[in-house]
Amino acid sequence: MSVNVFGFMRYSVFLIALLSGGVSAVAPPVTEGGTKGIKKDLEAPEFVAEMKAKVFSKEEISVANGEHRFNQTCVYCHGHQGSGGKAKMLQGREFDADYLFKTITKGKKRGSLVMPPWKRTFTPEERWELVTYILSLSEEKKKQ
């Protein structure tokens, strides 16, 4: 009687992994201030409002950061300085800051054009910086 050693070893390894609960690699939750178990909800309304106040209090820096991020991710559809392209022109339009934040966060679909949601890509602070930059585009148009 011949024994297949490799087949036996393969199933032994599988059985050991199954019985031991397997090996899992899970990142620990992001914690605030090093306290274990308390996960900070970055999308909580009070945190989002806090980030909005922080970003608008340092508006000049926020606009510069927002412009940099816009040029990396948004320019392909919205054009240089929001001049338009695949998506609507952003220059010279009047927007509500909260509307822009919600649109950037959740994305938007208009016909076959889809703006992806950026909630998982950018923090609330980074999304608010994009908002300050887009709002600055309408202000620049007024100055001209």
NULO-61934 format. One record per atom (N, C-alpha, C): residue number from 1; residue in one letter; atom name; x, y, z. Coordinates in nm, 3 decimals. Each point is the difference from the previous one (the first is absolute). Example, Ala and Ser with C-alpha at 12.3 -4.5 7.8 and 13.67 -1.06 7.14 Angstrom:
1:A:N:1.319:-0.569:0.780;
1:A:CA:-0.089:0.119:0.000;
1:A:C:0.090:0.120:0.000;
2:S:N:-0.035:0.105:-0.072;
2:S:CA:0.082:0.119:0.006;
2:S:C:-0.077:0.109:0.073;
***
This chain:
1:M:N:0.084:-0.118:0.000;
1:M:CA:-0.084:0.118:0.000;
1:M:C:0.089:0.124:0.000;
2:S:N:-0.026:0.086:-0.093;
2:S:CA:0.081:0.120:-0.018;
2:S:C:-0.072:0.118:0.064;
3:V:N:0.074:0.083:0.072;
3:V:CA:-0.058:0.117:0.067;
3:V:C:0.051:0.125:-0.072;
4:N:N:-0.093:0.087:-0.037;
4:N:CA:0.037:0.126:-0.064;
4:N:C:0.035:0.100:0.110;
5:V:N:0.128:0.020:0.023;
5:V:CA:0.047:0.085:0.109;
5:V:C:-0.038:0.146:-0.022;
6:F:N:0.012:0.049:-0.121;
6:F:CA:-0.031:0.140:-0.026;
6:F:C:-0.148:0.030:0.019;
7:G:N:-0.087:-0.088:-0.043;
7:G:CA:-0.143:0.019:0.020;
7:G:C:-0.035:0.000:0.147;
8:F:N:0.063:-0.090:0.075;
8:F:CA:-0.023:-0.009:0.144;
8:F:C:0.045:0.129:0.068;
9:M:N:0.118:0.051:-0.037;
9:M:CA:0.051:0.123:0.061;
9:M:C:-0.087:0.120:-0.034;
10:R:N:-0.048:0.007:-0.122;
10:R:CA:-0.084:0.112:-0.041;
10:R:C:-0.127:0.004:0.084;
11:Y:N:-0.064:-0.113:0.017;
11:Y:CA:-0.123:-0.004:0.079;
11:Y:C:0.027:0.018:0.148;
12:S:N:0.117:-0.040:0.047;
12:S:CA:0.036:0.020:0.140;
12:S:C:0.016:0.149:0.030;
13:V:N:0.067:0.069:-0.089;
13:V:CA:0.018:0.144:0.017;
13:V:C:-0.136:0.070:-0.002;
14:F:N:-0.086:-0.039:-0.092;
14:F:CA:-0.133:0.058:-0.008;
14:F:C:-0.079:-0.027:0.127;
15:L:N:0.007:-0.122:0.051;
15:L:CA:-0.073:-0.038:0.121;
15:L:C:0.052:0.078:0.120;
16:I:N:0.131:0.016:0.012;
16:I:CA:0.057:0.075:0.111;
16:I:C:-0.045:0.146:-0.007;
17:A:N:0.003:0.061:-0.119;
17:A:CA:-0.044:0.139:-0.016;
17:A:C:-0.147:0.015:0.033;
18:L:N:-0.080:-0.098:-0.040;
18:L:CA:-0.143:0.004:0.025;
18:L:C:-0.030:-0.010:0.148;
19:L:N:0.068:-0.091:0.069;
19:L:CA:-0.024:-0.020:0.143;
19:L:C:0.055:0.113:0.086;
20:S:N:0.107:0.064:-0.046;
20:S:CA:0.059:0.106:0.080;
20:S:C:-0.067:0.135:-0.023;
21:G:N:-0.097:0.005:-0.086;
21:G:CA:-0.067:0.127:-0.028;
21:G:C:0.065:0.073:-0.115;
22:G:N:0.101:-0.057:-0.056;
22:G:CA:0.066:0.061:-0.115;
22:G:C:0.083:0.120:0.040;
23:V:N:0.067:0.052:-0.095;
23:V:CA:0.082:0.118:0.020;
23:V:C:-0.071:0.116:-0.066;
24:S:N:-0.019:0.106:0.075;
24:S:CA:-0.066:0.116:-0.060;
24:S:C:0.085:0.123:0.025;
25:A:N:0.006:0.084:-0.098;
25:A:CA:0.073:0.125:0.011;
25:A:C:-0.101:0.113:-0.010;
26:V:N:-0.036:0.053:0.114;
26:V:CA:-0.098:0.108:0.005;
26:V:C:0.066:0.118:0.068;
27:A:N:-0.010:0.115:-0.063;
27:A:CA:0.057:0.121:0.059;
27:A:C:-0.082:0.039:0.122;
28:P:N:0.066:0.046:0.105;
28:P:CA:-0.074:0.045:0.118;
28:P:C:-0.078:0.127:-0.032;
29:P:N:-0.107:0.027:0.073;
29:P:CA:-0.077:0.120:-0.027;
29:P:C:0.080:0.126:0.030;
30:V:N:-0.030:0.105:-0.072;
30:V:CA:0.064:0.129:0.024;
30:V:C:-0.054:0.051:0.132;
31:T:N:0.089:0.033:0.090;
31:T:CA:-0.045:0.046:0.131;
31:T:C:0.041:0.143:0.022;
32:E:N:-0.076:0.066:0.084;
32:E:CA:0.025:0.140:0.030;
32:E:C:0.087:0.008:0.125;
33:G:N:0.112:0.066:-0.013;
33:G:CA:0.084:0.025:0.115;
33:G:C:0.059:-0.126:0.063;
34:G:N:0.006:-0.110:-0.072;
34:G:CA:0.060:-0.120:0.052;
34:G:C:-0.090:-0.082:0.091;
35:T:N:-0.122:0.042:0.024;
35:T:CA:-0.089:-0.078:0.085;
35:T:C:-0.054:-0.117:-0.080;
36:K:N:0.015:-0.119:0.056;
36:K:CA:-0.042:-0.119:-0.071;
36:K:C:-0.151:-0.012:-0.002;
37:G:N:-0.051:-0.046:-0.114;
37:G:CA:-0.142:-0.030:-0.010;
37:G:C:-0.088:0.117:-0.040;
38:I:N:0.047:0.122:0.011;
38:I:CA:-0.082:0.116:-0.037;
38:I:C:0.040:0.041:-0.141;
39:K:N:-0.090:-0.026:-0.093;
39:K:CA:0.027:0.033:-0.140;
39:K:C:-0.064:0.135:-0.030;
40:K:N:0.077:0.090:-0.057;
40:K:CA:-0.050:0.133:-0.033;
40:K:C:-0.076:-0.007:-0.132;
41:D:N:-0.125:0.042:0.001;
41:D:CA:-0.082:-0.001:-0.120;
41:D:C:0.026:0.128:-0.077;
42:L:N:0.078:-0.013:-0.109;
42:L:CA:0.036:0.118:-0.079;
42:L:C:-0.117:0.059:-0.076;
43:E:N:-0.109:-0.074:-0.011;
43:E:CA:-0.118:0.050:-0.071;
43:E:C:-0.109:0.048:0.094;
44:A:N:0.027:0.001:0.130;
44:A:CA:-0.099:0.050:0.096;
44:A:C:-0.025:0.149:-0.026;
45:P:N:-0.125:0.043:0.005;
45:P:CA:-0.031:0.140:-0.032;
45:P:C:0.081:0.102:0.081;
46:E:N:0.024:-0.029:0.128;
46:E:CA:0.075:0.095:0.082;
46:E:C:0.147:0.008:-0.045;
47:F:N:0.057:-0.113:-0.043;
47:F:CA:0.138:0.002:-0.049;
47:F:C:0.009:0.073:-0.134;
48:V:N:-0.097:-0.024:-0.088;
48:V:CA:-0.002:0.067:-0.130;
48:V:C:-0.014:0.151:0.019;
49:A:N:-0.085:0.041:0.094;
49:A:CA:-0.017:0.143:0.028;
49:A:C:0.128:0.060:0.058;
50:E:N:0.067:-0.077:0.083;
50:E:CA:0.128:0.044:0.058;
50:E:C:0.104:0.021:-0.109;
51:M:N:0.007:-0.092:-0.094;
51:M:CA:0.095:0.011:-0.111;
51:M:C:-0.035:0.119:-0.090;
52:K:N:-0.129:0.023:-0.020;
52:K:CA:-0.043:0.114:-0.082;
52:K:C:0.048:0.130:0.064;
53:A:N:-0.022:0.014:0.130;
53:A:CA:0.043:0.121:0.070;
53:A:C:0.151:0.015:-0.006;
54:K:N:0.072:-0.111:0.017;
54:K:CA:0.147:0.004:-0.005;
54:K:C:0.050:0.044:-0.137;
55:V:N:-0.057:-0.057:-0.104;
55:V:CA:0.043:0.030:-0.137;
55:V:C:-0.032:0.145:-0.037;
56:F:N:-0.120:0.046:0.033;
56:F:CA:-0.038:0.137:-0.036;
56:F:C:0.072:0.104:0.086;
57:S:N:0.053:-0.040:0.116;
57:S:CA:0.075:0.095:0.083;
57:S:C:0.139:0.028:-0.058;
58:K:N:0.052:-0.092:-0.076;
58:K:CA:0.130:0.019:-0.067;
58:K:C:-0.022:-0.009:-0.151;
59:E:N:-0.088:0.085:-0.049;
59:E:CA:-0.050:-0.010:-0.137;
59:E:C:0.109:0.009:-0.107;
60:E:N:0.098:0.088:0.017;
60:E:CA:0.103:0.016:-0.103;
60:E:C:0.079:-0.130:-0.021;
61:I:N:0.038:-0.063:0.110;
61:I:CA:0.073:-0.127:-0.008;
61:I:C:-0.092:-0.109:-0.054;
62:S:N:-0.125:0.000:0.043;
62:S:CA:-0.096:-0.100:-0.044;
62:S:C:-0.026:0.008:-0.151;
63:V:N:-0.010:0.121:-0.051;
63:V:CA:-0.022:0.018:-0.144;
63:V:C:0.120:-0.056:-0.078;
64:A:N:0.121:0.026:0.049;
64:A:CA:0.121:-0.051:-0.066;
64:A:C:0.002:-0.154:0.004;
65:N:N:-0.032:-0.057:0.115;
65:N:CA:-0.006:-0.146:0.012;
65:N:C:-0.108:-0.057:-0.090;
66:G:N:-0.114:0.066:-0.002;
66:G:CA:-0.111:-0.045:-0.085;
66:G:C:0.035:0.007:-0.148;
67:E:N:0.071:0.106:-0.039;
67:E:CA:0.041:0.013:-0.140;
67:E:C:0.095:-0.113:-0.039;
68:H:N:0.093:-0.031:0.088;
68:H:CA:0.095:-0.109:-0.026;
68:H:C:-0.076:-0.132:-0.019;
69:R:N:-0.092:-0.028:0.089;
69:R:CA:-0.078:-0.124:-0.007;
69:R:C:-0.090:-0.001:-0.124;
70:F:N:-0.060:0.115:-0.031;
70:F:CA:-0.084:0.013:-0.119;
70:F:C:0.080:-0.032:-0.126;
71:N:N:0.122:0.053:-0.008;
71:N:CA:0.085:-0.023:-0.117;
71:N:C:0.045:-0.145:-0.012;
72:Q:N:0.000:-0.072:0.110;
72:Q:CA:0.038:-0.142:-0.003;
72:Q:C:-0.116:-0.091:-0.037;
73:T:N:-0.122:0.037:0.038;
73:T:CA:-0.112:-0.095:-0.015;
73:T:C:-0.119:0.052:-0.079;
74:C:N:-0.026:0.127:0.002;
74:C:CA:-0.125:0.052:-0.056;
74:C:C:0.017:0.064:-0.139;
75:V:N:0.122:0.041:-0.031;
75:V:CA:0.025:0.077:-0.122;
75:V:C:-0.034:-0.080:-0.126;
76:Y:N:0.009:-0.131:0.008;
76:Y:CA:-0.026:-0.083:-0.118;
76:Y:C:-0.143:0.016:-0.051;
77:C:N:-0.092:0.020:0.089;
77:C:CA:-0.140:0.017:-0.041;
77:C:C:-0.045:0.147:0.006;
78:H:N:0.047:0.073:0.100;
78:H:CA:-0.049:0.137:0.020;
78:H:C:0.089:0.105:-0.065;
79:G:N:0.111:-0.039:-0.058;
79:G:CA:0.085:0.094:-0.072;
79:G:C:0.090:0.082:0.090;
80:H:N:0.098:0.066:-0.063;
80:H:CA:0.094:0.086:0.071;
80:H:C:-0.076:0.114:0.066;
81:Q:N:0.020:0.018:0.128;
81:Q:CA:-0.069:0.102:0.080;
81:Q:C:-0.151:-0.008:-0.015;
82:G:N:-0.050:-0.122:-0.015;
82:G:CA:-0.145:-0.019:-0.008;
82:G:C:-0.064:0.053:-0.126;
83:S:N:0.077:0.008:-0.109;
83:S:CA:-0.050:0.059:-0.124;
83:S:C:-0.094:-0.092:-0.077;
84:G:N:-0.017:-0.123:0.046;
84:G:CA:-0.091:-0.092:-0.067;
84:G:C:0.073:-0.099:-0.087;
85:G:N:-0.071:-0.102:-0.038;
85:G:CA:0.055:-0.107:-0.082;
85:G:C:-0.109:-0.104:-0.014;
86:K:N:0.028:-0.120:0.046;
86:K:CA:-0.104:-0.104:0.001;
86:K:C:-0.113:0.040:0.094;
87:A:N:0.037:0.067:0.108;
87:A:CA:-0.098:0.042:0.100;
87:A:C:-0.026:0.150:-0.013;
88:K:N:-0.098:0.046:0.075;
88:K:CA:-0.037:0.142:-0.007;
88:K:C:0.112:0.092:0.046;
89:M:N:-0.004:0.120:-0.053;
89:M:CA:0.094:0.105:0.039;
89:M:C:-0.030:0.039:0.145;
90:L:N:0.103:0.022:0.078;
90:L:CA:-0.017:0.040:0.140;
90:L:C:0.026:0.149:0.019;
91:Q:N:0.072:0.062:-0.093;
91:Q:CA:0.032:0.142:0.012;
91:Q:C:-0.126:0.085:-0.006;
92:G:N:-0.003:0.101:0.085;
92:G:CA:-0.106:0.100:-0.008;
92:G:C:-0.137:-0.048:0.044;
93:R:N:-0.011:-0.119:0.052;
93:R:CA:-0.130:-0.051:0.045;
93:R:C:-0.013:0.021:0.150;
94:E:N:-0.119:0.027:0.041;
94:E:CA:-0.028:0.018:0.143;
94:E:C:-0.035:-0.134:0.061;
95:F:N:0.076:-0.040:0.101;
95:F:CA:-0.023:-0.127:0.067;
95:F:C:-0.018:0.022:0.149;
96:D:N:-0.072:-0.089:0.061;
96:D:CA:-0.010:-0.007:0.145;
96:D:C:0.111:-0.096:0.046;
97:A:N:0.075:0.037:0.101;
97:A:CA:0.113:-0.082:0.046;
97:A:C:-0.045:-0.140:0.042;
98:D:N:-0.111:-0.009:0.069;
98:D:CA:-0.050:-0.131:0.045;
98:D:C:-0.042:-0.087:-0.118;
99:Y:N:-0.058:0.061:-0.103;
99:Y:CA:-0.038:-0.075:-0.121;
99:Y:C:0.125:-0.057:-0.067;
100:L:N:0.105:0.081:-0.013;
100:L:CA:0.124:-0.048:-0.061;
100:L:C:0.060:-0.115:0.081;
101:F:N:0.002:0.016:0.131;
101:F:CA:0.057:-0.105:0.086;
101:F:C:-0.077:-0.130:-0.017;
102:K:N:-0.131:0.010:-0.002;
102:K:CA:-0.084:-0.120:-0.015;
102:K:C:0.024:-0.064:-0.138;
103:T:N:0.010:0.081:-0.104;
103:T:CA:0.023:-0.052:-0.135;
103:T:C:0.136:-0.067:-0.011;
104:I:N:0.102:0.061:0.056;
104:I:CA:0.134:-0.060:-0.003;
104:I:C:0.000:-0.130:0.081;
105:T:N:-0.068:0.000:0.111;
105:T:CA:-0.004:-0.118:0.087;
105:T:C:-0.073:-0.116:-0.065;
106:K:N:-0.120:0.027:-0.052;
106:K:CA:-0.086:-0.108:-0.050;
106:K:C:0.008:-0.023:-0.150;
107:G:N:0.060:0.093:-0.073;
107:G:CA:0.006:-0.013:-0.145;
107:G:C:-0.131:0.045:-0.062;
108:K:N:-0.008:-0.013:-0.131;
108:K:CA:-0.119:0.045:-0.072;
108:K:C:-0.009:-0.072:-0.133;
109:K:N:-0.120:-0.026:-0.044;
109:K:CA:-0.021:-0.062:-0.130;
109:K:C:-0.092:0.090:-0.082;
110:R:N:0.046:0.033:-0.120;
110:R:CA:-0.080:0.082:-0.091;
110:R:C:0.006:-0.066:-0.137;
111:G:N:-0.105:-0.069:-0.036;
111:G:CA:0.000:-0.074:-0.125;
111:G:C:0.104:-0.109:0.004;
112:S:N:0.086:-0.002:-0.099;
112:S:CA:0.106:-0.101:-0.002;
112:S:C:0.127:0.048:0.072;
113:L:N:0.001:0.125:0.042;
113:L:CA:0.116:0.053:0.072;
113:L:C:-0.013:-0.030:0.149;
114:V:N:0.106:-0.050:0.056;
114:V:CA:-0.002:-0.036:0.142;
114:V:C:0.119:0.064:0.069;
115:M:N:-0.029:0.076:0.106;
115:M:CA:0.106:0.051:0.086;
115:M:C:0.008:-0.098:0.116;
116:P:N:0.116:-0.058:0.023;
116:P:CA:0.011:-0.100:0.106;
116:P:C:-0.009:0.064:0.138;
117:P:N:-0.044:-0.077:0.098;
117:P:CA:0.002:0.051:0.138;
117:P:C:0.145:0.001:0.051;
118:W:N:0.037:0.105:0.068;
118:W:CA:0.137:0.013:0.050;
118:W:C:0.009:-0.021:0.151;
119:K:N:-0.107:-0.050:0.059;
119:K:CA:-0.005:-0.019:0.146;
119:K:C:0.112:-0.090:0.050;
120:R:N:0.028:-0.107:-0.072;
120:R:CA:0.102:-0.095:0.045;
120:R:C:0.141:0.040:-0.043;
121:T:N:0.010:0.098:-0.087;
121:T:CA:0.130:0.043:-0.049;
121:T:C:0.055:0.116:0.080;
122:F:N:-0.085:0.098:0.029;
122:F:CA:0.044:0.121:0.070;
122:F:C:-0.065:0.008:0.137;
123:T:N:0.074:0.055:0.095;
123:T:CA:-0.054:0.026:0.133;
123:T:C:-0.099:0.116:-0.010;
124:P:N:-0.083:0.020:0.102;
124:P:CA:-0.089:0.117:-0.003;
124:P:C:0.077:0.132:-0.016;
125:E:N:0.115:0.011:0.065;
125:E:CA:0.079:0.122:-0.012;
125:E:C:0.045:0.022:-0.144;
126:E:N:0.043:-0.105:-0.068;
126:E:CA:0.044:0.013:-0.139;
126:E:C:-0.116:0.034:-0.093;
127:R:N:-0.118:-0.054:0.029;
127:R:CA:-0.118:0.033:-0.081;
127:R:C:-0.041:0.145:0.022;
128:W:N:0.010:0.049:0.123;
128:W:CA:-0.032:0.141:0.026;
128:W:C:0.101:0.092:-0.070;
129:E:N:0.125:-0.043:-0.008;
129:E:CA:0.100:0.080:-0.073;
129:E:C:-0.036:0.009:-0.148;
130:L:N:-0.049:-0.110:-0.057;
130:L:CA:-0.048:0.006:-0.139;
130:L:C:-0.115:0.099:-0.013;
131:V:N:-0.089:0.001:0.099;
131:V:CA:-0.113:0.093:-0.001;
131:V:C:0.049:0.144:0.000;
132:T:N:0.099:0.031:0.084;
132:T:CA:0.050:0.139:0.005;
132:T:C:0.060:0.040:-0.134;
133:Y:N:0.069:-0.094:-0.065;
133:Y:CA:0.057:0.033:-0.131;
133:Y:C:-0.109:0.024:-0.104;
134:I:N:-0.101:-0.085:-0.003;
134:I:CA:-0.108:0.016:-0.098;
134:I:C:-0.075:0.132:0.025;
135:L:N:-0.023:0.032:0.127;
135:L:CA:-0.064:0.128:0.032;
135:L:C:0.087:0.118:-0.044;
136:S:N:0.132:-0.016:0.009;
136:S:CA:0.090:0.109:-0.041;
136:S:C:-0.008:0.022:-0.151;
137:L:N:-0.034:-0.103:-0.076;
137:L:CA:-0.012:0.014:-0.146;
137:L:C:-0.114:0.096:-0.036;
138:S:N:-0.110:-0.006:0.073;
138:S:CA:-0.110:0.091:-0.030;
138:S:C:0.034:0.142:0.043;
139:E:N:0.078:0.014:0.105;
139:E:CA:0.042:0.132:0.045;
139:E:C:0.097:0.063:-0.100;
140:E:N:0.089:-0.080:-0.057;
140:E:CA:0.096:0.053:-0.099;
140:E:C:-0.071:0.051:-0.123;
141:K:N:-0.105:-0.067:-0.041;
141:K:CA:-0.076:0.040:-0.118;
141:K:C:-0.067:0.136:0.023;
142:K:N:-0.046:0.021:0.125;
142:K:CA:-0.064:0.128:0.033;
142:K:C:0.100:0.116:-0.008;
143:K:N:0.125:-0.026:0.036;
143:K:CA:0.103:0.105:0.001;
143:K:C:0.036:0.044:-0.141;
144:Q:N:-0.018:-0.086:-0.098;
144:Q:CA:0.040:0.032:-0.138;
144:Q:C:-0.098:0.089:-0.070;
***
